[in-house]
Amino acid sequence: MPLSPDDFAQLQEMQTLCTALEDDLCQLRKFGKFLSSVDERYRKLGALYQAHWMELSESADLDDNQRQQIQAMVAEGSFSVLDQDTIWNALSDTNQEYLRLLKSLAQKIQ
């Protein structure tokens, strides 16, 4: 005698969910690698900011042409690193997003 339609539907749902979760796992692994790249940029920018920002951004040797070249690198809707708040906001916002992700992930651990 075969399974009841409801029981068989549950098995089908389990298979569908398992297949989807296996695909999700691949995406999670890619996301982990992406986070490593983000963290590398985050740490490098933070270190450069602490060590060199004021010296370089306020240098009398930074000429107008160089300022224009930096400005030309700025993505639309963003601001130049010559403004201290730009770097500070990027670092702070990244840190806040790390905290949000960490809290979200901590709730999912069983």
SULGIFEN-V691112 format. One record per backbone hydrogen bond with DSSP energy under -1.0 kcal/mol. CO is the residue of the C=O (numbers start at 1). NH is the residue of the N-H. E is the energy in kcal/mol with one decimal. If there is no record, write none. Layout:
CO,NH,E ; CO,NH,E
This chain:
4,8,-2.9 ; 5,9,-2.3 ; 6,10,-1.8 ; 7,11,-1.9 ; 8,12,-2.4 ; 9,13,-2.5 ; 10,14,-2.6 ; 11,15,-2.3 ; 12,16,-2.6 ; 13,17,-2.9 ; 14,18,-2.7 ; 15,19,-2.5 ; 16,20,-2.3 ; 17,21,-2.7 ; 18,22,-2.2 ; 19,23,-1.7 ; 20,24,-2.6 ; 21,25,-2.3 ; 22,26,-1.2 ; 23,27,-1.6 ; 24,28,-2.7 ; 25,29,-2.3 ; 26,30,-2.0 ; 27,31,-2.5 ; 28,32,-2.3 ; 29,33,-1.8 ; 30,34,-2.5 ; 31,35,-2.9 ; 32,36,-1.6 ; 33,37,-1.8 ; 34,38,-2.5 ; 35,39,-2.9 ; 36,40,-1.9 ; 37,41,-2.0 ; 38,42,-2.9 ; 39,43,-2.8 ; 40,44,-2.2 ; 41,45,-2.8 ; 42,46,-2.3 ; 43,47,-2.3 ; 44,48,-2.7 ; 45,49,-2.8 ; 46,50,-2.4 ; 47,51,-2.4 ; 48,52,-2.9 ; 49,53,-1.2 ; 52,56,-2.7 ; 53,57,-3.3 ; 54,58,-1.8 ; 59,62,-1.3 ; 63,67,-2.3 ; 64,68,-2.4 ; 65,69,-2.2 ; 66,70,-2.3 ; 67,71,-2.6 ; 68,72,-2.2 ; 70,73,-1.1 ; 71,74,-1.2 ; 75,78,-2.3 ; 80,83,-1.6 ; 83,86,-1.5 ; 84,88,-2.3 ; 85,89,-3.1 ; 86,90,-1.9 ; 87,91,-2.6 ; 88,92,-2.9 ; 89,93,-3.0 ; 90,94,-1.9 ; 91,95,-2.3 ; 92,96,-2.5 ; 93,97,-2.1 ; 94,98,-2.4 ; 95,99,-2.2 ; 96,100,-2.3 ; 97,101,-2.7 ; 98,102,-2.8 ; 99,103,-2.5 ; 100,104,-2.3 ; 101,105,-3.0 ; 102,106,-2.7 ; 103,107,-1.6
